[in-house]
């Protein structure tokens, strides 16, 4: 899910590129629900993924970023 939808901007290792680094993204979004809302609605140059991915897919990718990029 991450590779197909996020890596193009955030990099395969989450260190950034076109989009910002996701390393320690949980510090940026201490409340996981806020990160889910941001991914769903987009903002600040990030597209709105709520129109592309299901709620379950968004939750899956958010969980992945919080665990993989500590």
mmCIF file of the N, C-alpha and C atoms, coordinates in Angstrom:
data_MODEL
# 
_entry.id   MODEL 
# 
loop_
_atom_site.group_PDB 
_atom_site.id 
_atom_site.type_symbol 
_atom_site.label_atom_id 
_atom_site.label_alt_id 
_atom_site.label_comp_id 
_atom_site.label_asym_id 
_atom_site.label_entity_id 
_atom_site.label_seq_id 
_atom_site.pdbx_PDB_ins_code 
_atom_site.Cartn_x 
_atom_site.Cartn_y 
_atom_site.Cartn_z 
_atom_site.occupancy 
_atom_site.B_iso_or_equiv 
_atom_site.pdbx_formal_charge 
_atom_site.auth_seq_id 
_atom_site.auth_comp_id 
_atom_site.auth_asym_id 
_atom_site.auth_atom_id 
_atom_site.pdbx_PDB_model_num 
ATOM 1   N N  . UNK A 1 1  ? 0.826   -1.191 0.000  1.00 0.00 ? 1  UNK A N  1 
ATOM 2   C CA . UNK A 1 1  ? 0.000   0.000  0.000  1.00 0.00 ? 1  UNK A CA 1 
ATOM 3   C C  . UNK A 1 1  ? 0.875   1.261  0.000  1.00 0.00 ? 1  UNK A C  1 
ATOM 4   N N  . UNK A 1 2  ? 1.877   1.287  0.892  1.00 0.00 ? 2  UNK A N  1 
ATOM 5   C CA . UNK A 1 2  ? 2.778   2.445  0.959  1.00 0.00 ? 2  UNK A CA 1 
ATOM 6   C C  . UNK A 1 2  ? 3.529   2.606  -0.361 1.00 0.00 ? 2  UNK A C  1 
ATOM 7   N N  . UNK A 1 3  ? 4.106   1.536  -0.866 1.00 0.00 ? 3  UNK A N  1 
ATOM 8   C CA . UNK A 1 3  ? 4.900   1.607  -2.096 1.00 0.00 ? 3  UNK A CA 1 
ATOM 9   C C  . UNK A 1 3  ? 4.069   2.135  -3.264 1.00 0.00 ? 3  UNK A C  1 
ATOM 10  N N  . UNK A 1 4  ? 2.834   1.721  -3.342 1.00 0.00 ? 4  UNK A N  1 
ATOM 11  C CA . UNK A 1 4  ? 1.982   2.104  -4.465 1.00 0.00 ? 4  UNK A CA 1 
ATOM 12  C C  . UNK A 1 4  ? 1.440   3.532  -4.367 1.00 0.00 ? 4  UNK A C  1 
ATOM 13  N N  . UNK A 1 5  ? 1.311   4.060  -3.150 1.00 0.00 ? 5  UNK A N  1 
ATOM 14  C CA . UNK A 1 5  ? 0.624   5.332  -2.996 1.00 0.00 ? 5  UNK A CA 1 
ATOM 15  C C  . UNK A 1 5  ? 1.437   6.456  -2.368 1.00 0.00 ? 5  UNK A C  1 
ATOM 16  N N  . UNK A 1 6  ? 2.513   6.133  -1.666 1.00 0.00 ? 6  UNK A N  1 
ATOM 17  C CA . UNK A 1 6  ? 3.212   7.150  -0.879 1.00 0.00 ? 6  UNK A CA 1 
ATOM 18  C C  . UNK A 1 6  ? 4.701   7.302  -1.224 1.00 0.00 ? 6  UNK A C  1 
ATOM 19  N N  . UNK A 1 7  ? 5.315   6.193  -1.611 1.00 0.00 ? 7  UNK A N  1 
ATOM 20  C CA . UNK A 1 7  ? 6.770   6.188  -1.803 1.00 0.00 ? 7  UNK A CA 1 
ATOM 21  C C  . UNK A 1 7  ? 7.239   7.157  -2.875 1.00 0.00 ? 7  UNK A C  1 
ATOM 22  N N  . UNK A 1 8  ? 6.411   7.419  -3.869 1.00 0.00 ? 8  UNK A N  1 
ATOM 23  C CA . UNK A 1 8  ? 6.803   8.339  -4.948 1.00 0.00 ? 8  UNK A CA 1 
ATOM 24  C C  . UNK A 1 8  ? 7.189   9.708  -4.386 1.00 0.00 ? 8  UNK A C  1 
ATOM 25  N N  . UNK A 1 9  ? 6.505   10.159 -3.361 1.00 0.00 ? 9  UNK A N  1 
ATOM 26  C CA . UNK A 1 9  ? 6.788   11.474 -2.783 1.00 0.00 ? 9  UNK A CA 1 
ATOM 27  C C  . UNK A 1 9  ? 7.624   11.399 -1.508 1.00 0.00 ? 9  UNK A C  1 
ATOM 28  N N  . UNK A 1 10 ? 7.387   10.393 -0.690 1.00 0.00 ? 10 UNK A N  1 
ATOM 29  C CA . UNK A 1 10 ? 8.047   10.310 0.619  1.00 0.00 ? 10 UNK A CA 1 
ATOM 30  C C  . UNK A 1 10 ? 9.267   9.390  0.621  1.00 0.00 ? 10 UNK A C  1 
ATOM 31  N N  . UNK A 1 11 ? 9.534   8.725  -0.498 1.00 0.00 ? 11 UNK A N  1 
ATOM 32  C CA . UNK A 1 11 ? 10.678  7.834  -0.608 1.00 0.00 ? 11 UNK A CA 1 
ATOM 33  C C  . UNK A 1 11 ? 10.383  6.444  -0.075 1.00 0.00 ? 11 UNK A C  1 
ATOM 34  N N  . UNK A 1 12 ? 11.039  5.463  -0.633 1.00 0.00 ? 12 UNK A N  1 
ATOM 35  C CA . UNK A 1 12 ? 10.816  4.065  -0.235 1.00 0.00 ? 12 UNK A CA 1 
ATOM 36  C C  . UNK A 1 12 ? 11.132  3.836  1.233  1.00 0.00 ? 12 UNK A C  1 
ATOM 37  N N  . UNK A 1 13 ? 12.094  4.574  1.754  1.00 0.00 ? 13 UNK A N  1 
ATOM 38  C CA . UNK A 1 13 ? 12.492  4.439  3.155  1.00 0.00 ? 13 UNK A CA 1 
ATOM 39  C C  . UNK A 1 13 ? 11.871  5.520  4.037  1.00 0.00 ? 13 UNK A C  1 
ATOM 40  N N  . UNK A 1 14 ? 10.967  6.319  3.468  1.00 0.00 ? 14 UNK A N  1 
ATOM 41  C CA . UNK A 1 14 ? 10.272  7.347  4.231  1.00 0.00 ? 14 UNK A CA 1 
ATOM 42  C C  . UNK A 1 14 ? 11.116  8.555  4.592  1.00 0.00 ? 14 UNK A C  1 
ATOM 43  N N  . UNK A 1 15 ? 12.268  8.702  3.923  1.00 0.00 ? 15 UNK A N  1 
ATOM 44  C CA . UNK A 1 15 ? 13.168  9.802  4.289  1.00 0.00 ? 15 UNK A CA 1 
ATOM 45  C C  . UNK A 1 15 ? 12.879  11.097 3.526  1.00 0.00 ? 15 UNK A C  1 
ATOM 46  N N  . UNK A 1 16 ? 11.854  11.074 2.698  1.00 0.00 ? 16 UNK A N  1 
ATOM 47  C CA . UNK A 1 16 ? 11.465  12.283 1.990  1.00 0.00 ? 16 UNK A CA 1 
ATOM 48  C C  . UNK A 1 16 ? 11.943  12.304 0.557  1.00 0.00 ? 16 UNK A C  1 
ATOM 49  N N  . UNK A 1 17 ? 11.572  13.332 -0.125 1.00 0.00 ? 17 UNK A N  1 
ATOM 50  C CA . UNK A 1 17 ? 11.858  13.527 -1.544 1.00 0.00 ? 17 UNK A CA 1 
ATOM 51  C C  . UNK A 1 17 ? 11.055  14.739 -1.954 1.00 0.00 ? 17 UNK A C  1 
ATOM 52  N N  . UNK A 1 18 ? 10.065  14.529 -2.794 1.00 0.00 ? 18 UNK A N  1 
ATOM 53  C CA . UNK A 1 18 ? 9.131   15.596 -3.140 1.00 0.00 ? 18 UNK A CA 1 
ATOM 54  C C  . UNK A 1 18 ? 8.344   15.984 -1.887 1.00 0.00 ? 18 UNK A C  1 
ATOM 55  N N  . UNK A 1 19 ? 7.932   14.978 -1.124 1.00 0.00 ? 19 UNK A N  1 
ATOM 56  C CA . UNK A 1 19 ? 7.217   15.191 0.133  1.00 0.00 ? 19 UNK A CA 1 
ATOM 57  C C  . UNK A 1 19 ? 8.186   15.113 1.297  1.00 0.00 ? 19 UNK A C  1 
ATOM 58  N N  . UNK A 1 20 ? 7.740   15.492 2.475  1.00 0.00 ? 20 UNK A N  1 
ATOM 59  C CA . UNK A 1 20 ? 8.619   15.498 3.647  1.00 0.00 ? 20 UNK A CA 1 
ATOM 60  C C  . UNK A 1 20 ? 8.955   14.093 4.144  1.00 0.00 ? 20 UNK A C  1 
ATOM 61  N N  . UNK A 1 21 ? 9.967   14.027 4.964  1.00 0.00 ? 21 UNK A N  1 
ATOM 62  C CA . UNK A 1 21 ? 10.348  12.784 5.629  1.00 0.00 ? 21 UNK A CA 1 
ATOM 63  C C  . UNK A 1 21 ? 9.207   12.323 6.529  1.00 0.00 ? 21 UNK A C  1 
ATOM 64  N N  . UNK A 1 22 ? 9.043   11.015 6.605  1.00 0.00 ? 22 UNK A N  1 
ATOM 65  C CA . UNK A 1 22 ? 8.071   10.425 7.520  1.00 0.00 ? 22 UNK A CA 1 
ATOM 66  C C  . UNK A 1 22 ? 8.756   9.778  8.723  1.00 0.00 ? 22 UNK A C  1 
ATOM 67  N N  . UNK A 1 23 ? 10.060  9.964  8.814  1.00 0.00 ? 23 UNK A N  1 
ATOM 68  C CA . UNK A 1 23 ? 10.783  9.431  9.964  1.00 0.00 ? 23 UNK A CA 1 
ATOM 69  C C  . UNK A 1 23 ? 10.225  10.093 11.218 1.00 0.00 ? 23 UNK A C  1 
ATOM 70  N N  . UNK A 1 24 ? 9.827   9.280  12.158 1.00 0.00 ? 24 UNK A N  1 
ATOM 71  C CA . UNK A 1 24 ? 9.218   9.718  13.417 1.00 0.00 ? 24 UNK A CA 1 
ATOM 72  C C  . UNK A 1 24 ? 7.919   10.498 13.188 1.00 0.00 ? 24 UNK A C  1 
ATOM 73  N N  . UNK A 1 25 ? 7.135   10.045 12.219 1.00 0.00 ? 25 UNK A N  1 
ATOM 74  C CA . UNK A 1 25 ? 5.863   10.703 11.909 1.00 0.00 ? 25 UNK A CA 1 
ATOM 75  C C  . UNK A 1 25 ? 4.920   10.709 13.112 1.00 0.00 ? 25 UNK A C  1 
ATOM 76  N N  . UNK A 1 26 ? 5.078   9.751  14.016 1.00 0.00 ? 26 UNK A N  1 
ATOM 77  C CA . UNK A 1 26 ? 4.224   9.718  15.210 1.00 0.00 ? 26 UNK A CA 1 
ATOM 78  C C  . UNK A 1 26 ? 4.472   10.924 16.116 1.00 0.00 ? 26 UNK A C  1 
ATOM 79  N N  . UNK A 1 27 ? 5.656   11.522 16.048 1.00 0.00 ? 27 UNK A N  1 
ATOM 80  C CA . UNK A 1 27 ? 5.921   12.739 16.822 1.00 0.00 ? 27 UNK A CA 1 
ATOM 81  C C  . UNK A 1 27 ? 5.185   13.930 16.209 1.00 0.00 ? 27 UNK A C  1 
ATOM 82  N N  . UNK A 1 28 ? 5.052   13.931 14.901 1.00 0.00 ? 28 UNK A N  1 
ATOM 83  C CA . UNK A 1 28 ? 4.315   14.991 14.209 1.00 0.00 ? 28 UNK A CA 1 
ATOM 84  C C  . UNK A 1 28 ? 2.819   14.853 14.463 1.00 0.00 ? 28 UNK A C  1 
ATOM 85  N N  . UNK A 1 29 ? 2.358   13.607 14.497 1.00 0.00 ? 29 UNK A N  1 
ATOM 86  C CA . UNK A 1 29 ? 0.943   13.301 14.742 1.00 0.00 ? 29 UNK A CA 1 
ATOM 87  C C  . UNK A 1 29 ? 0.841   12.359 15.940 1.00 0.00 ? 29 UNK A C  1 
ATOM 88  N N  . UNK A 1 30 ? 0.959   12.881 17.167 1.00 0.00 ? 30 UNK A N  1 
ATOM 89  C CA . UNK A 1 30 ? 0.876   12.007 18.345 1.00 0.00 ? 30 UNK A CA 1 
ATOM 90  C C  . UNK A 1 30 ? -0.442  11.220 18.411 1.00 0.00 ? 30 UNK A C  1 
ATOM 91  N N  . UNK A 1 31 ? -1.514  11.818 17.929 1.00 0.00 ? 31 UNK A N  1 
ATOM 92  C CA . UNK A 1 31 ? -2.809  11.141 17.885 1.00 0.00 ? 31 UNK A CA 1 
ATOM 93  C C  . UNK A 1 31 ? -2.979  10.534 16.488 1.00 0.00 ? 31 UNK A C  1 
ATOM 94  N N  . UNK A 1 32 ? -3.011  9.223  16.423 1.00 0.00 ? 32 UNK A N  1 
ATOM 95  C CA . UNK A 1 32 ? -3.098  8.530  15.141 1.00 0.00 ? 32 UNK A CA 1 
ATOM 96  C C  . UNK A 1 32 ? -4.300  9.003  14.323 1.00 0.00 ? 32 UNK A C  1 
ATOM 97  N N  . UNK A 1 33 ? -5.388  9.349  14.989 1.00 0.00 ? 33 UNK A N  1 
ATOM 98  C CA . UNK A 1 33 ? -6.576  9.807  14.259 1.00 0.00 ? 33 UNK A CA 1 
ATOM 99  C C  . UNK A 1 33 ? -6.313  11.110 13.510 1.00 0.00 ? 33 UNK A C  1 
ATOM 100 N N  . UNK A 1 34 ? -5.458  11.971 14.038 1.00 0.00 ? 34 UNK A N  1 
ATOM 101 C CA . UNK A 1 34 ? -5.099  13.206 13.333 1.00 0.00 ? 34 UNK A CA 1 
ATOM 102 C C  . UNK A 1 34 ? -4.312  12.899 12.067 1.00 0.00 ? 34 UNK A C  1 
ATOM 103 N N  . UNK A 1 35 ? -3.442  11.905 12.124 1.00 0.00 ? 35 UNK A N  1 
ATOM 104 C CA . UNK A 1 35 ? -2.693  11.517 10.926 1.00 0.00 ? 35 UNK A CA 1 
ATOM 105 C C  . UNK A 1 35 ? -3.639  10.910 9.888  1.00 0.00 ? 35 UNK A C  1 
ATOM 106 N N  . UNK A 1 36 ? -4.565  10.096 10.327 1.00 0.00 ? 36 UNK A N  1 
ATOM 107 C CA . UNK A 1 36 ? -5.545  9.508  9.408  1.00 0.00 ? 36 UNK A CA 1 
ATOM 108 C C  . UNK A 1 36 ? -6.364  10.602 8.739  1.00 0.00 ? 36 UNK A C  1 
ATOM 109 N N  . UNK A 1 37 ? -6.783  11.590 9.494  1.00 0.00 ? 37 UNK A N  1 
ATOM 110 C CA . UNK A 1 37 ? -7.545  12.711 8.939  1.00 0.00 ? 37 UNK A CA 1 
ATOM 111 C C  . UNK A 1 37 ? -6.716  13.474 7.915  1.00 0.00 ? 37 UNK A C  1 
ATOM 112 N N  . UNK A 1 38 ? -5.435  13.699 8.219  1.00 0.00 ? 38 UNK A N  1 
ATOM 113 C CA . UNK A 1 38 ? -4.567  14.425 7.291  1.00 0.00 ? 38 UNK A CA 1 
ATOM 114 C C  . UNK A 1 38 ? -4.396  13.648 5.982  1.00 0.00 ? 38 UNK A C  1 
ATOM 115 N N  . UNK A 1 39 ? -4.145  12.352 6.086  1.00 0.00 ? 39 UNK A N  1 
ATOM 116 C CA . UNK A 1 39 ? -3.978  11.535 4.869  1.00 0.00 ? 39 UNK A CA 1 
ATOM 117 C C  . UNK A 1 39 ? -5.290  11.517 4.087  1.00 0.00 ? 39 UNK A C  1 
ATOM 118 N N  . UNK A 1 40 ? -6.397  11.435 4.771  1.00 0.00 ? 40 UNK A N  1 
ATOM 119 C CA . UNK A 1 40 ? -7.700  11.400 4.100  1.00 0.00 ? 40 UNK A CA 1 
ATOM 120 C C  . UNK A 1 40 ? -8.012  12.704 3.379  1.00 0.00 ? 40 UNK A C  1 
ATOM 121 N N  . UNK A 1 41 ? -7.755  13.827 4.055  1.00 0.00 ? 41 UNK A N  1 
ATOM 122 C CA . UNK A 1 41 ? -8.154  15.133 3.521  1.00 0.00 ? 41 UNK A CA 1 
ATOM 123 C C  . UNK A 1 41 ? -7.060  15.862 2.765  1.00 0.00 ? 41 UNK A C  1 
ATOM 124 N N  . UNK A 1 42 ? -5.811  15.453 2.947  1.00 0.00 ? 42 UNK A N  1 
ATOM 125 C CA . UNK A 1 42 ? -4.696  16.128 2.298  1.00 0.00 ? 42 UNK A CA 1 
ATOM 126 C C  . UNK A 1 42 ? -4.459  17.507 2.885  1.00 0.00 ? 42 UNK A C  1 
ATOM 127 N N  . UNK A 1 43 ? -3.533  18.234 2.275  1.00 0.00 ? 43 UNK A N  1 
ATOM 128 C CA . UNK A 1 43 ? -3.221  19.592 2.699  1.00 0.00 ? 43 UNK A CA 1 
ATOM 129 C C  . UNK A 1 43 ? -1.745  19.866 2.603  1.00 0.00 ? 43 UNK A C  1 
ATOM 130 N N  . UNK A 1 44 ? -1.389  21.125 2.437  1.00 0.00 ? 44 UNK A N  1 
ATOM 131 C CA . UNK A 1 44 ? 0.014   21.500 2.367  1.00 0.00 ? 44 UNK A CA 1 
ATOM 132 C C  . UNK A 1 44 ? 0.768   20.842 1.231  1.00 0.00 ? 44 UNK A C  1 
ATOM 133 N N  . UNK A 1 45 ? 0.113   20.608 0.121  1.00 0.00 ? 45 UNK A N  1 
ATOM 134 C CA . UNK A 1 45 ? 0.749   19.975 -1.027 1.00 0.00 ? 45 UNK A CA 1 
ATOM 135 C C  . UNK A 1 45 ? 0.473   18.484 -1.135 1.00 0.00 ? 45 UNK A C  1 
ATOM 136 N N  . UNK A 1 46 ? -0.032  17.882 -0.066 1.00 0.00 ? 46 UNK A N  1 
ATOM 137 C CA . UNK A 1 46 ? -0.345  16.453 -0.114 1.00 0.00 ? 46 UNK A CA 1 
ATOM 138 C C  . UNK A 1 46 ? -1.746  16.265 -0.686 1.00 0.00 ? 46 UNK A C  1 
ATOM 139 N N  . UNK A 1 47 ? -1.884  15.329 -1.629 1.00 0.00 ? 47 UNK A N  1 
ATOM 140 C CA . UNK A 1 47 ? -3.213  15.096 -2.200 1.00 0.00 ? 47 UNK A CA 1 
ATOM 141 C C  . UNK A 1 47 ? -4.158  14.455 -1.192 1.00 0.00 ? 47 UNK A C  1 
ATOM 142 N N  . UNK A 1 48 ? -5.423  14.573 -1.485 1.00 0.00 ? 48 UNK A N  1 
ATOM 143 C CA . UNK A 1 48 ? -6.481  13.992 -0.669 1.00 0.00 ? 48 UNK A CA 1 
ATOM 144 C C  . UNK A 1 48 ? -6.623  12.514 -1.027 1.00 0.00 ? 48 UNK A C  1 
ATOM 145 N N  . UNK A 1 49 ? -6.205  11.623 -0.139 1.00 0.00 ? 49 UNK A N  1 
ATOM 146 C CA . UNK A 1 49 ? -6.285  10.196 -0.414 1.00 0.00 ? 49 UNK A CA 1 
ATOM 147 C C  . UNK A 1 49 ? -7.633  9.601  -0.041 1.00 0.00 ? 49 UNK A C  1 
ATOM 148 N N  . UNK A 1 50 ? -8.485  10.354 0.645  1.00 0.00 ? 50 UNK A N  1 
ATOM 149 C CA . UNK A 1 50 ? -9.815  9.879  0.970  1.00 0.00 ? 50 UNK A CA 1 
ATOM 150 C C  . UNK A 1 50 ? -10.672 9.630  -0.252 1.00 0.00 ? 50 UNK A C  1 
ATOM 151 N N  . UNK A 1 51 ? -10.291 10.234 -1.379 1.00 0.00 ? 51 UNK A N  1 
ATOM 152 C CA . UNK A 1 51 ? -11.002 10.026 -2.639 1.00 0.00 ? 51 UNK A CA 1 
ATOM 153 C C  . UNK A 1 51 ? -10.433 8.849  -3.428 1.00 0.00 ? 51 UNK A C  1 
ATOM 154 N N  . UNK A 1 52 ? -9.291  8.328  -2.986 1.00 0.00 ? 52 UNK A N  1 
ATOM 155 C CA . UNK A 1 52 ? -8.570  7.293  -3.731 1.00 0.00 ? 52 UNK A CA 1 
ATOM 156 C C  . UNK A 1 52 ? -8.581  5.957  -2.990 1.00 0.00 ? 52 UNK A C  1 
ATOM 157 N N  . UNK A 1 53 ? -8.358  6.014  -1.678 1.00 0.00 ? 53 UNK A N  1 
ATOM 158 C CA . UNK A 1 53 ? -8.223  4.812  -0.862 1.00 0.00 ? 53 UNK A CA 1 
ATOM 159 C C  . UNK A 1 53 ? -9.409  4.662  0.090  1.00 0.00 ? 53 UNK A C  1 
ATOM 160 N N  . UNK A 1 54 ? -9.691  3.437  0.461  1.00 0.00 ? 54 UNK A N  1 
ATOM 161 C CA . UNK A 1 54 ? -10.743 3.188  1.450  1.00 0.00 ? 54 UNK A CA 1 
ATOM 162 C C  . UNK A 1 54 ? -10.257 3.612  2.833  1.00 0.00 ? 54 UNK A C  1 
ATOM 163 N N  . UNK A 1 55 ? -11.182 3.760  3.760  1.00 0.00 ? 55 UNK A N  1 
ATOM 164 C CA . UNK A 1 55 ? -10.805 4.081  5.138  1.00 0.00 ? 55 UNK A CA 1 
ATOM 165 C C  . UNK A 1 55 ? -9.871  3.022  5.704  1.00 0.00 ? 55 UNK A C  1 
ATOM 166 N N  . UNK A 1 56 ? -10.135 1.764  5.398  1.00 0.00 ? 56 UNK A N  1 
ATOM 167 C CA . UNK A 1 56 ? -9.283  0.672  5.890  1.00 0.00 ? 56 UNK A CA 1 
ATOM 168 C C  . UNK A 1 56 ? -7.881  0.769  5.292  1.00 0.00 ? 56 UNK A C  1 
ATOM 169 N N  . UNK A 1 57 ? -7.784  1.102  4.017  1.00 0.00 ? 57 UNK A N  1 
ATOM 170 C CA . UNK A 1 57 ? -6.474  1.247  3.373  1.00 0.00 ? 57 UNK A CA 1 
ATOM 171 C C  . UNK A 1 57 ? -5.693  2.406  3.987  1.00 0.00 ? 57 UNK A C  1 
ATOM 172 N N  . UNK A 1 58 ? -6.357  3.506  4.253  1.00 0.00 ? 58 UNK A N  1 
ATOM 173 C CA . UNK A 1 58 ? -5.690  4.660  4.867  1.00 0.00 ? 58 UNK A CA 1 
ATOM 174 C C  . UNK A 1 58 ? -5.191  4.296  6.255  1.00 0.00 ? 58 UNK A C  1 
ATOM 175 N N  . UNK A 1 59 ? -6.007  3.624  7.034  1.00 0.00 ? 59 UNK A N  1 
ATOM 176 C CA . UNK A 1 59 ? -5.590  3.198  8.374  1.00 0.00 ? 59 UNK A CA 1 
ATOM 177 C C  . UNK A 1 59 ? -4.386  2.254  8.274  1.00 0.00 ? 59 UNK A C  1 
ATOM 178 N N  . UNK A 1 60 ? -4.390  1.376  7.292  1.00 0.00 ? 60 UNK A N  1 
ATOM 179 C CA . UNK A 1 60 ? -3.284  0.435  7.096  1.00 0.00 ? 60 UNK A CA 1 
ATOM 180 C C  . UNK A 1 60 ? -1.980  1.178  6.773  1.00 0.00 ? 60 UNK A C  1 
ATOM 181 N N  . UNK A 1 61 ? -2.029  2.131  5.869  1.00 0.00 ? 61 UNK A N  1 
ATOM 182 C CA . UNK A 1 61 ? -0.811  2.841  5.487  1.00 0.00 ? 61 UNK A CA 1 
ATOM 183 C C  . UNK A 1 61 ? -0.321  3.745  6.620  1.00 0.00 ? 61 UNK A C  1 
ATOM 184 N N  . UNK A 1 62 ? -1.229  4.339  7.364  1.00 0.00 ? 62 UNK A N  1 
ATOM 185 C CA . UNK A 1 62 ? -0.837  5.161  8.509  1.00 0.00 ? 62 UNK A CA 1 
ATOM 186 C C  . UNK A 1 62 ? -0.166  4.285  9.569  1.00 0.00 ? 62 UNK A C  1 
ATOM 187 N N  . UNK A 1 63 ? -0.744  3.142  9.857  1.00 0.00 ? 63 UNK A N  1 
ATOM 188 C CA . UNK A 1 63 ? -0.137  2.217  10.822 1.00 0.00 ? 63 UNK A CA 1 
ATOM 189 C C  . UNK A 1 63 ? 1.251   1.809  10.360 1.00 0.00 ? 63 UNK A C  1 
ATOM 190 N N  . UNK A 1 64 ? 1.389   1.519  9.079  1.00 0.00 ? 64 UNK A N  1 
ATOM 191 C CA . UNK A 1 64 ? 2.690   1.145  8.527  1.00 0.00 ? 64 UNK A CA 1 
ATOM 192 C C  . UNK A 1 64 ? 3.710   2.253  8.724  1.00 0.00 ? 64 UNK A C  1 
ATOM 193 N N  . UNK A 1 65 ? 3.363   3.488  8.395  1.00 0.00 ? 65 UNK A N  1 
ATOM 194 C CA . UNK A 1 65 ? 4.341   4.584  8.516  1.00 0.00 ? 65 UNK A CA 1 
ATOM 195 C C  . UNK A 1 65 ? 4.762   4.805  9.960  1.00 0.00 ? 65 UNK A C  1 
ATOM 196 N N  . UNK A 1 66 ? 3.828   4.640  10.873 1.00 0.00 ? 66 UNK A N  1 
ATOM 197 C CA . UNK A 1 66 ? 4.139   4.848  12.309 1.00 0.00 ? 66 UNK A CA 1 
ATOM 198 C C  . UNK A 1 66 ? 5.068   3.758  12.826 1.00 0.00 ? 66 UNK A C  1 
ATOM 199 N N  . UNK A 1 67 ? 4.965   2.548  12.285 1.00 0.00 ? 67 UNK A N  1 
ATOM 200 C CA . UNK A 1 67 ? 5.793   1.438  12.747 1.00 0.00 ? 67 UNK A CA 1 
ATOM 201 C C  . UNK A 1 67 ? 7.117   1.336  11.988 1.00 0.00 ? 67 UNK A C  1 
ATOM 202 N N  . UNK A 1 68 ? 7.086   1.602  10.697 1.00 0.00 ? 68 UNK A N  1 
ATOM 203 C CA . UNK A 1 68 ? 8.269   1.397  9.855  1.00 0.00 ? 68 UNK A CA 1 
ATOM 204 C C  . UNK A 1 68 ? 9.277   2.529  9.940  1.00 0.00 ? 68 UNK A C  1 
ATOM 205 N N  . UNK A 1 69 ? 8.806   3.740  10.203 1.00 0.00 ? 69 UNK A N  1 
ATOM 206 C CA . UNK A 1 69 ? 9.686   4.919  10.134 1.00 0.00 ? 69 UNK A CA 1 
ATOM 207 C C  . UNK A 1 69 ? 9.824   5.588  11.498 1.00 0.00 ? 69 UNK A C  1 
ATOM 208 N N  . UNK A 1 70 ? 10.320  4.827  12.458 1.00 0.00 ? 70 UNK A N  1 
ATOM 209 C CA . UNK A 1 70 ? 10.521  5.347  13.818 1.00 0.00 ? 70 UNK A CA 1 
ATOM 210 C C  . UNK A 1 70 ? 11.810  6.101  13.924 1.00 0.00 ? 70 UNK A C  1 
# 
